[in-house]
């Protein structure tokens, strides 16, 4: 669960507690998830349920019947978007009240279970039905009946006042949630742009560092000034935001994987060209539109950028017989789509692959040492976390290629293959 989702649920429970303490009513808040009502309640709110209800929960099947009855009332309110009032299956009055912001249903508040003045006869009729449904013996039936009669009836006007106040406060809460959601989307879009530009700055800085010995003084000064201007512009944007935890939540939408790959390639094709690396993308099937996958776009874009950048940065020195390349291929594979980023690269040791060391935070490959390449060892760790959150997987292979000119540091055919599902697993 992301930080934002956790804090939202904690706030909802705090509100339920506050409402329960202030009103003395048993309250349950329902939200709709995957078409089914999901309850949000607390021990303090449940503590307000009548002794009648608590006794019923001790009987076999009693708790299950109560919960099923409550869920059914909540679902009716979600479906009709109208308030559902009346006696529950055990004879107590409750109200299932829709919480709407604008025309959008956000939740249902179930308030009650109580007795209202003038409803004793109807309550006793429901009681008789419950006795039969639960197959209670005479002692159990008498105990339950007495608990029902012991309930102090509530004035309908007071219940209506409490309900109206609670609904108003919950609408304020969901209005704040909606505005926060809009802000988070805005921050994600801006952050996406920042990440892309930041990666470009890093690429320019690496190129300048590696190519400095071959540049004239004027060329070096011009590239340095350009890098400084780009960095200052990026710094201005970053300083205007406080991203905090805003990007922790993953929101999935059907998007073309091709678009994200093209953006990643465009970001590093200049660097690849300067190093003499051919950079290509080929997606199957060729006769159809690019595959649409459920993606958290900003996260997946950054992950693909990392994979392409690593393939370019750690490309092995080329020869006439072995030109440098980075090849990205995609193909359908059952319920998943496979993407492979391949290059002639610095070798990866078998134990680094088998033990998953490459994806540890801060880890840098042993064979990359001395190759004068910068890096923090965090990129592949981020990639792995993104793929995991997409319910996919990432596989790595590294096969050495014979090269007489480099007997101790042979190039390897490196392949990073990610497998992404066509449908995301729905969380309970």
One Martini backbone bead per residue (centre of mass of N, CA, C, O) as a GRO file, in nm:
protein
  428
    1UNK     BB    1   0.095   0.036   0.024
    2UNK     BB    2   0.076   0.350  -0.008
    3UNK     BB    3   0.111   0.634   0.167
    4UNK     BB    4  -0.152   0.773   0.079
    5UNK     BB    5  -0.343   0.533   0.138
    6UNK     BB    6  -0.275   0.502   0.434
    7UNK     BB    7  -0.359   0.791   0.528
    8UNK     BB    8  -0.648   0.774   0.436
    9UNK     BB    9  -0.739   0.535   0.612
   10UNK     BB   10  -0.660   0.663   0.882
   11UNK     BB   11  -0.857   0.901   0.853
   12UNK     BB   12  -1.118   0.742   0.832
   13UNK     BB   13  -1.096   0.605   1.111
   14UNK     BB   14  -1.085   0.865   1.273
   15UNK     BB   15  -1.368   0.959   1.188
   16UNK     BB   16  -1.527   0.721   1.293
   17UNK     BB   17  -1.443   0.760   1.584
   18UNK     BB   18  -1.547   1.046   1.618
   19UNK     BB   19  -1.842   0.988   1.549
   20UNK     BB   20  -1.893   0.767   1.760
   21UNK     BB   21  -1.831   0.943   2.011
   22UNK     BB   22  -2.039   1.180   1.944
   23UNK     BB   23  -2.311   0.980   1.897
   24UNK     BB   24  -2.318   0.657   1.980
   25UNK     BB   25  -2.302   0.519   1.708
   26UNK     BB   26  -2.311   0.275   1.484
   27UNK     BB   27  -2.043   0.262   1.235
   28UNK     BB   28  -2.018   0.228   0.868
   29UNK     BB   29  -1.790   0.235   0.600
   30UNK     BB   30  -1.837   0.233   0.242
   31UNK     BB   31  -1.665   0.094  -0.036
   32UNK     BB   32  -1.605   0.044  -0.380
   33UNK     BB   33  -1.463  -0.281  -0.481
   34UNK     BB   34  -1.498  -0.460  -0.747
   35UNK     BB   35  -1.827  -0.429  -0.690
   36UNK     BB   36  -1.773  -0.427  -0.371
   37UNK     BB   37  -1.826  -0.386  -0.051
   38UNK     BB   38  -1.605  -0.205   0.174
   39UNK     BB   39  -1.515  -0.194   0.497
   40UNK     BB   40  -1.496   0.084   0.746
   41UNK     BB   41  -1.374   0.013   1.067
   42UNK     BB   42  -1.392   0.011   1.430
   43UNK     BB   43  -1.384  -0.077   1.754
   44UNK     BB   44  -1.531   0.172   1.863
   45UNK     BB   45  -1.778   0.153   1.675
   46UNK     BB   46  -1.856  -0.141   1.752
   47UNK     BB   47  -1.906  -0.068   2.059
   48UNK     BB   48  -2.201   0.068   1.983
   49UNK     BB   49  -2.334  -0.178   1.972
   50UNK     BB   50  -2.573  -0.358   2.074
   51UNK     BB   51  -2.620  -0.618   2.285
   52UNK     BB   52  -2.795  -0.765   2.083
   53UNK     BB   53  -2.575  -0.792   1.860
   54UNK     BB   54  -2.354  -0.929   2.031
   55UNK     BB   55  -2.519  -1.181   2.092
   56UNK     BB   56  -2.570  -1.275   1.800
   57UNK     BB   57  -2.257  -1.321   1.738
   58UNK     BB   58  -2.250  -1.589   1.923
   59UNK     BB   59  -2.402  -1.720   1.717
   60UNK     BB   60  -2.444  -1.932   1.475
   61UNK     BB   61  -2.422  -1.713   1.198
   62UNK     BB   62  -2.474  -1.420   1.304
   63UNK     BB   63  -2.245  -1.241   1.193
   64UNK     BB   64  -2.280  -1.314   0.893
   65UNK     BB   65  -2.569  -1.198   0.866
   66UNK     BB   66  -2.506  -0.910   0.941
   67UNK     BB   67  -2.290  -0.850   0.724
   68UNK     BB   68  -2.467  -0.921   0.479
   69UNK     BB   69  -2.687  -0.711   0.536
   70UNK     BB   70  -2.508  -0.461   0.522
   71UNK     BB   71  -2.394  -0.502   0.236
   72UNK     BB   72  -2.668  -0.498   0.093
   73UNK     BB   73  -2.742  -0.208   0.171
   74UNK     BB   74  -2.496  -0.073   0.047
   75UNK     BB   75  -2.542  -0.174  -0.245
   76UNK     BB   76  -2.817  -0.041  -0.285
   77UNK     BB   77  -2.708   0.249  -0.252
   78UNK     BB   78  -2.509   0.240  -0.485
   79UNK     BB   79  -2.712   0.165  -0.712
   80UNK     BB   80  -2.940   0.395  -0.649
   81UNK     BB   81  -2.841   0.656  -0.491
   82UNK     BB   82  -3.013   0.589  -0.234
   83UNK     BB   83  -3.168   0.586   0.048
   84UNK     BB   84  -3.162   0.324   0.304
   85UNK     BB   85  -3.447   0.236   0.498
   86UNK     BB   86  -3.471   0.025   0.799
   87UNK     BB   87  -3.488  -0.297   0.885
   88UNK     BB   88  -3.321  -0.537   0.983
   89UNK     BB   89  -3.307  -0.879   1.023
   90UNK     BB   90  -3.327  -0.817   1.362
   91UNK     BB   91  -3.502  -0.524   1.410
   92UNK     BB   92  -3.315  -0.285   1.332
   93UNK     BB   93  -3.241   0.037   1.273
   94UNK     BB   94  -3.130   0.177   0.953
   95UNK     BB   95  -2.888   0.370   0.746
   96UNK     BB   96  -2.812   0.409   0.394
   97UNK     BB   97  -2.581   0.661   0.292
   98UNK     BB   98  -2.497   0.846   0.041
   99UNK     BB   99  -2.176   0.963  -0.089
  100UNK     BB  100  -2.162   1.269  -0.266
  101UNK     BB  101  -1.961   1.426  -0.529
  102UNK     BB  102  -2.168   1.555  -0.692
  103UNK     BB  103  -2.214   1.271  -0.917
  104UNK     BB  104  -2.019   1.105  -0.724
  105UNK     BB  105  -1.964   0.807  -0.588
  106UNK     BB  106  -1.788   0.722  -0.272
  107UNK     BB  107  -2.006   0.629  -0.044
  108UNK     BB  108  -2.135   0.451   0.253
  109UNK     BB  109  -2.340   0.519   0.532
  110UNK     BB  110  -2.384   0.323   0.827
  111UNK     BB  111  -2.656   0.391   1.041
  112UNK     BB  112  -2.690   0.252   1.352
  113UNK     BB  113  -2.825   0.022   1.532
  114UNK     BB  114  -3.168   0.075   1.621
  115UNK     BB  115  -3.438   0.220   1.792
  116UNK     BB  116  -3.759   0.330   1.727
  117UNK     BB  117  -4.023   0.492   1.776
  118UNK     BB  118  -4.299   0.269   1.715
  119UNK     BB  119  -4.126  -0.035   1.636
  120UNK     BB  120  -4.177  -0.296   1.808
  121UNK     BB  121  -4.347  -0.493   1.636
  122UNK     BB  122  -4.156  -0.518   1.392
  123UNK     BB  123  -3.913  -0.615   1.557
  124UNK     BB  124  -4.047  -0.883   1.663
  125UNK     BB  125  -4.089  -1.011   1.386
  126UNK     BB  126  -3.788  -1.028   1.315
  127UNK     BB  127  -3.706  -1.197   1.556
  128UNK     BB  128  -3.859  -1.456   1.478
  129UNK     BB  129  -3.698  -1.502   1.216
  130UNK     BB  130  -3.417  -1.532   1.348
  131UNK     BB  131  -3.477  -1.776   1.521
  132UNK     BB  132  -3.527  -1.959   1.275
  133UNK     BB  133  -3.265  -1.913   1.109
  134UNK     BB  134  -3.070  -1.996   1.376
  135UNK     BB  135  -3.190  -2.211   1.561
  136UNK     BB  136  -3.298  -2.132   1.835
  137UNK     BB  137  -3.343  -2.165   2.147
  138UNK     BB  138  -3.533  -2.070   2.407
  139UNK     BB  139  -3.312  -1.922   2.565
  140UNK     BB  140  -3.190  -1.757   2.332
  141UNK     BB  141  -3.453  -1.616   2.248
  142UNK     BB  142  -3.507  -1.473   2.519
  143UNK     BB  143  -3.245  -1.311   2.535
  144UNK     BB  144  -3.280  -1.157   2.266
  145UNK     BB  145  -3.554  -1.026   2.329
  146UNK     BB  146  -3.464  -0.865   2.577
  147UNK     BB  147  -3.247  -0.696   2.436
  148UNK     BB  148  -3.448  -0.557   2.249
  149UNK     BB  149  -3.632  -0.427   2.478
  150UNK     BB  150  -3.385  -0.264   2.624
  151UNK     BB  151  -3.385  -0.061   2.412
  152UNK     BB  152  -3.348   0.270   2.361
  153UNK     BB  153  -3.522   0.479   2.203
  154UNK     BB  154  -3.495   0.685   1.918
  155UNK     BB  155  -3.513   0.988   1.794
  156UNK     BB  156  -3.565   1.061   1.468
  157UNK     BB  157  -3.463   1.356   1.469
  158UNK     BB  158  -3.182   1.293   1.584
  159UNK     BB  159  -3.085   1.099   1.370
  160UNK     BB  160  -3.107   1.302   1.134
  161UNK     BB  161  -2.905   1.509   1.245
  162UNK     BB  162  -2.659   1.323   1.262
  163UNK     BB  163  -2.657   1.228   0.971
  164UNK     BB  164  -2.629   1.506   0.828
  165UNK     BB  165  -2.358   1.582   0.957
  166UNK     BB  166  -2.189   1.340   0.862
  167UNK     BB  167  -2.230   1.375   0.558
  168UNK     BB  168  -2.104   1.652   0.533
  169UNK     BB  169  -1.819   1.574   0.634
  170UNK     BB  170  -1.767   1.351   0.418
  171UNK     BB  171  -1.778   1.538   0.175
  172UNK     BB  172  -1.537   1.704   0.253
  173UNK     BB  173  -1.335   1.474   0.252
  174UNK     BB  174  -1.373   1.385  -0.052
  175UNK     BB  175  -1.302   1.657  -0.170
  176UNK     BB  176  -1.010   1.653  -0.070
  177UNK     BB  177  -0.928   1.392  -0.210
  178UNK     BB  178  -0.975   1.493  -0.502
  179UNK     BB  179  -0.776   1.731  -0.492
  180UNK     BB  180  -0.529   1.560  -0.425
  181UNK     BB  181  -0.541   1.389  -0.680
  182UNK     BB  182  -0.499   1.617  -0.881
  183UNK     BB  183  -0.226   1.706  -0.768
  184UNK     BB  184  -0.079   1.438  -0.814
  185UNK     BB  185  -0.104   1.434  -1.118
  186UNK     BB  186   0.049   1.695  -1.166
  187UNK     BB  187   0.314   1.610  -1.031
  188UNK     BB  188   0.370   1.368  -1.214
  189UNK     BB  189   0.399   1.519  -1.478
  190UNK     BB  190   0.628   1.704  -1.387
  191UNK     BB  191   0.819   1.481  -1.288
  192UNK     BB  192   0.855   1.345  -1.555
  193UNK     BB  193   1.004   1.582  -1.686
  194UNK     BB  194   1.234   1.594  -1.484
  195UNK     BB  195   1.349   1.311  -1.528
  196UNK     BB  196   1.419   1.342  -1.824
  197UNK     BB  197   1.606   1.588  -1.793
  198UNK     BB  198   1.802   1.465  -1.590
  199UNK     BB  199   1.904   1.239  -1.773
  200UNK     BB  200   2.019   1.431  -1.984
  201UNK     BB  201   2.225   1.568  -1.803
  202UNK     BB  202   2.386   1.315  -1.735
  203UNK     BB  203   2.462   1.246  -2.025
  204UNK     BB  204   2.615   1.509  -2.088
  205UNK     BB  205   2.825   1.484  -1.860
  206UNK     BB  206   2.946   1.216  -1.950
  207UNK     BB  207   3.034   1.303  -2.231
  208UNK     BB  208   3.218   1.532  -2.146
  209UNK     BB  209   3.411   1.360  -1.976
  210UNK     BB  210   3.493   1.151  -2.208
  211UNK     BB  211   3.544   1.394  -2.450
  212UNK     BB  212   3.749   1.616  -2.356
  213UNK     BB  213   4.022   1.528  -2.505
  214UNK     BB  214   3.878   1.589  -2.811
  215UNK     BB  215   3.830   1.882  -2.749
  216UNK     BB  216   3.813   2.189  -2.790
  217UNK     BB  217   3.804   2.468  -2.615
  218UNK     BB  218   3.542   2.583  -2.737
  219UNK     BB  219   3.373   2.322  -2.718
  220UNK     BB  220   3.397   2.285  -2.414
  221UNK     BB  221   3.269   2.556  -2.331
  222UNK     BB  222   2.997   2.521  -2.475
  223UNK     BB  223   2.912   2.255  -2.333
  224UNK     BB  224   2.929   2.368  -2.047
  225UNK     BB  225   2.719   2.594  -2.081
  226UNK     BB  226   2.483   2.413  -2.163
  227UNK     BB  227   2.482   2.242  -1.906
  228UNK     BB  228   2.435   2.479  -1.713
  229UNK     BB  229   2.166   2.576  -1.827
  230UNK     BB  230   2.010   2.313  -1.788
  231UNK     BB  231   2.056   2.289  -1.482
  232UNK     BB  232   1.928   2.558  -1.395
  233UNK     BB  233   1.647   2.502  -1.508
  234UNK     BB  234   1.598   2.249  -1.340
  235UNK     BB  235   1.639   2.376  -1.061
  236UNK     BB  236   1.397   2.568  -1.075
  237UNK     BB  237   1.179   2.348  -1.090
  238UNK     BB  238   1.249   2.185  -0.836
  239UNK     BB  239   1.225   2.428  -0.628
  240UNK     BB  240   0.899   2.453  -0.687
  241UNK     BB  241   0.902   2.165  -0.548
  242UNK     BB  242   0.736   1.906  -0.331
  243UNK     BB  243   0.710   1.576  -0.372
  244UNK     BB  244   0.772   1.353  -0.187
  245UNK     BB  245   0.509   1.095  -0.191
  246UNK     BB  246   0.348   1.134  -0.470
  247UNK     BB  247   0.486   0.863  -0.633
  248UNK     BB  248   0.386   0.597  -0.488
  249UNK     BB  249   0.146   0.573  -0.656
  250UNK     BB  250  -0.025   0.342  -0.862
  251UNK     BB  251  -0.155   0.411  -1.194
  252UNK     BB  252  -0.349   0.242  -1.425
  253UNK     BB  253  -0.311   0.235  -1.790
  254UNK     BB  254  -0.376   0.214  -2.116
  255UNK     BB  255  -0.074   0.167  -2.306
  256UNK     BB  256   0.178   0.225  -2.522
  257UNK     BB  257   0.491   0.089  -2.530
  258UNK     BB  258   0.609   0.236  -2.775
  259UNK     BB  259   0.607   0.529  -2.672
  260UNK     BB  260   0.812   0.481  -2.439
  261UNK     BB  261   1.045   0.374  -2.613
  262UNK     BB  262   1.080   0.616  -2.798
  263UNK     BB  263   1.151   0.814  -2.572
  264UNK     BB  264   1.403   0.664  -2.473
  265UNK     BB  265   1.558   0.674  -2.742
  266UNK     BB  266   1.558   0.982  -2.786
  267UNK     BB  267   1.724   1.048  -2.529
  268UNK     BB  268   1.992   0.845  -2.636
  269UNK     BB  269   2.074   0.882  -2.941
  270UNK     BB  270   2.300   1.092  -2.917
  271UNK     BB  271   2.492   0.926  -2.744
  272UNK     BB  272   2.507   0.682  -2.932
  273UNK     BB  273   2.623   0.831  -3.181
  274UNK     BB  274   2.889   0.930  -3.041
  275UNK     BB  275   2.964   0.605  -2.991
  276UNK     BB  276   2.865   0.420  -3.236
  277UNK     BB  277   2.556   0.342  -3.178
  278UNK     BB  278   2.306   0.135  -3.253
  279UNK     BB  279   1.948   0.219  -3.237
  280UNK     BB  280   1.673  -0.015  -3.182
  281UNK     BB  281   1.322  -0.098  -3.277
  282UNK     BB  282   1.122  -0.413  -3.235
  283UNK     BB  283   0.779  -0.502  -3.284
  284UNK     BB  284   0.549  -0.746  -3.201
  285UNK     BB  285   0.342  -0.737  -3.429
  286UNK     BB  286   0.381  -0.568  -3.737
  287UNK     BB  287   0.055  -0.571  -3.835
  288UNK     BB  288   0.006  -0.414  -3.566
  289UNK     BB  289  -0.057  -0.245  -3.320
  290UNK     BB  290   0.063  -0.151  -3.052
  291UNK     BB  291   0.075  -0.252  -2.745
  292UNK     BB  292  -0.159  -0.265  -2.474
  293UNK     BB  293  -0.084  -0.164  -2.140
  294UNK     BB  294  -0.084  -0.175  -1.798
  295UNK     BB  295   0.030   0.146  -1.680
  296UNK     BB  296   0.263   0.328  -1.495
  297UNK     BB  297   0.397   0.563  -1.668
  298UNK     BB  298   0.621   0.709  -1.505
  299UNK     BB  299   0.759   0.451  -1.403
  300UNK     BB  300   0.808   0.302  -1.676
  301UNK     BB  301   0.969   0.521  -1.816
  302UNK     BB  302   1.207   0.523  -1.615
  303UNK     BB  303   1.282   0.224  -1.651
  304UNK     BB  304   1.344   0.233  -1.957
  305UNK     BB  305   1.557   0.449  -1.942
  306UNK     BB  306   1.755   0.285  -1.773
  307UNK     BB  307   1.800   0.049  -1.970
  308UNK     BB  308   1.901   0.216  -2.211
  309UNK     BB  309   2.128   0.368  -2.069
  310UNK     BB  310   2.291   0.119  -1.982
  311UNK     BB  311   2.339   0.003  -2.269
  312UNK     BB  312   2.503   0.249  -2.359
  313UNK     BB  313   2.711   0.293  -2.126
  314UNK     BB  314   2.791  -0.043  -2.125
  315UNK     BB  315   2.925  -0.049  -2.386
  316UNK     BB  316   3.137  -0.204  -2.582
  317UNK     BB  317   3.398  -0.197  -2.758
  318UNK     BB  318   3.443  -0.160  -3.091
  319UNK     BB  319   3.453  -0.319  -3.416
  320UNK     BB  320   3.443  -0.412  -3.735
  321UNK     BB  321   3.322  -0.700  -3.650
  322UNK     BB  322   3.192  -0.537  -3.379
  323UNK     BB  323   2.946  -0.354  -3.363
  324UNK     BB  324   2.767  -0.128  -3.203
  325UNK     BB  325   2.470  -0.203  -2.993
  326UNK     BB  326   2.106  -0.145  -2.950
  327UNK     BB  327   1.840  -0.379  -2.887
  328UNK     BB  328   1.482  -0.360  -2.921
  329UNK     BB  329   1.244  -0.609  -2.829
  330UNK     BB  330   0.909  -0.743  -2.916
  331UNK     BB  331   0.671  -0.991  -2.772
  332UNK     BB  332   0.438  -1.216  -2.755
  333UNK     BB  333   0.343  -1.423  -2.440
  334UNK     BB  334   0.053  -1.477  -2.403
  335UNK     BB  335  -0.024  -1.290  -2.112
  336UNK     BB  336   0.240  -1.152  -2.227
  337UNK     BB  337   0.502  -0.905  -2.266
  338UNK     BB  338   0.815  -0.892  -2.434
  339UNK     BB  339   1.120  -0.722  -2.338
  340UNK     BB  340   1.438  -0.653  -2.506
  341UNK     BB  341   1.768  -0.559  -2.398
  342UNK     BB  342   2.048  -0.538  -2.624
  343UNK     BB  343   2.416  -0.599  -2.604
  344UNK     BB  344   2.743  -0.503  -2.617
  345UNK     BB  345   2.891  -0.565  -2.302
  346UNK     BB  346   2.958  -0.558  -1.997
  347UNK     BB  347   3.004  -0.798  -1.792
  348UNK     BB  348   2.818  -1.054  -1.616
  349UNK     BB  349   2.813  -1.234  -1.348
  350UNK     BB  350   2.664  -1.519  -1.249
  351UNK     BB  351   2.627  -1.434  -0.944
  352UNK     BB  352   2.484  -1.164  -1.002
  353UNK     BB  353   2.236  -1.302  -1.125
  354UNK     BB  354   2.157  -1.538  -0.929
  355UNK     BB  355   2.157  -1.328  -0.662
  356UNK     BB  356   2.053  -1.033  -0.747
  357UNK     BB  357   2.272  -0.797  -0.726
  358UNK     BB  358   2.189  -0.589  -0.950
  359UNK     BB  359   1.916  -0.505  -0.760
  360UNK     BB  360   2.074  -0.374  -0.555
  361UNK     BB  361   2.119  -0.116  -0.362
  362UNK     BB  362   2.426   0.020  -0.496
  363UNK     BB  363   2.506  -0.181  -0.705
  364UNK     BB  364   2.813  -0.275  -0.885
  365UNK     BB  365   2.968  -0.409  -1.126
  366UNK     BB  366   3.276  -0.560  -1.137
  367UNK     BB  367   3.346  -0.519  -1.457
  368UNK     BB  368   3.306  -0.193  -1.448
  369UNK     BB  369   3.562  -0.149  -1.334
  370UNK     BB  370   3.768   0.095  -1.495
  371UNK     BB  371   3.556   0.225  -1.724
  372UNK     BB  372   3.471   0.519  -1.666
  373UNK     BB  373   3.182   0.501  -1.508
  374UNK     BB  374   2.908   0.619  -1.401
  375UNK     BB  375   2.728   0.557  -1.084
  376UNK     BB  376   2.493   0.434  -0.816
  377UNK     BB  377   2.318   0.153  -0.821
  378UNK     BB  378   1.986   0.234  -0.856
  379UNK     BB  379   1.845   0.173  -1.127
  380UNK     BB  380   1.781  -0.142  -1.109
  381UNK     BB  381   1.622  -0.123  -0.851
  382UNK     BB  382   1.394   0.044  -0.971
  383UNK     BB  383   1.313  -0.143  -1.199
  384UNK     BB  384   1.232  -0.384  -1.022
  385UNK     BB  385   1.005  -0.239  -0.864
  386UNK     BB  386   0.829  -0.171  -1.108
  387UNK     BB  387   0.786  -0.459  -1.216
  388UNK     BB  388   0.659  -0.572  -0.961
  389UNK     BB  389   0.412  -0.367  -0.956
  390UNK     BB  390   0.330  -0.502  -1.254
  391UNK     BB  391   0.349  -0.817  -1.232
  392UNK     BB  392   0.635  -0.884  -1.323
  393UNK     BB  393   0.950  -0.958  -1.495
  394UNK     BB  394   1.317  -1.007  -1.471
  395UNK     BB  395   1.572  -1.102  -1.704
  396UNK     BB  396   1.918  -1.228  -1.714
  397UNK     BB  397   2.191  -1.217  -1.957
  398UNK     BB  398   2.552  -1.332  -2.006
  399UNK     BB  399   2.754  -1.368  -2.301
  400UNK     BB  400   3.047  -1.439  -2.418
  401UNK     BB  401   3.278  -1.294  -2.654
  402UNK     BB  402   3.505  -1.341  -2.879
  403UNK     BB  403   3.834  -1.152  -2.828
  404UNK     BB  404   4.161  -1.118  -2.906
  405UNK     BB  405   4.204  -0.809  -2.811
  406UNK     BB  406   4.033  -0.912  -2.529
  407UNK     BB  407   4.120  -1.152  -2.314
  408UNK     BB  408   4.009  -1.019  -2.023
  409UNK     BB  409   3.784  -0.822  -2.173
  410UNK     BB  410   3.503  -0.935  -2.269
  411UNK     BB  411   3.243  -0.935  -2.446
  412UNK     BB  412   2.883  -0.921  -2.410
  413UNK     BB  413   2.569  -1.064  -2.431
  414UNK     BB  414   2.316  -0.861  -2.322
  415UNK     BB  415   2.002  -0.941  -2.140
  416UNK     BB  416   1.695  -0.763  -2.083
  417UNK     BB  417   1.390  -0.914  -1.964
  418UNK     BB  418   1.057  -0.812  -1.980
  419UNK     BB  419   0.741  -0.901  -1.816
  420UNK     BB  420   0.408  -0.805  -1.919
  421UNK     BB  421   0.090  -0.777  -1.848
  422UNK     BB  422  -0.231  -0.732  -1.989
  423UNK     BB  423  -0.323  -0.778  -1.684
  424UNK     BB  424  -0.407  -0.675  -1.381
  425UNK     BB  425  -0.403  -0.738  -1.059
  426UNK     BB  426  -0.650  -0.749  -0.831
  427UNK     BB  427  -0.708  -0.599  -0.542
  428UNK     BB  428  -0.858  -0.659  -0.228
   0.00000   0.00000   0.00000
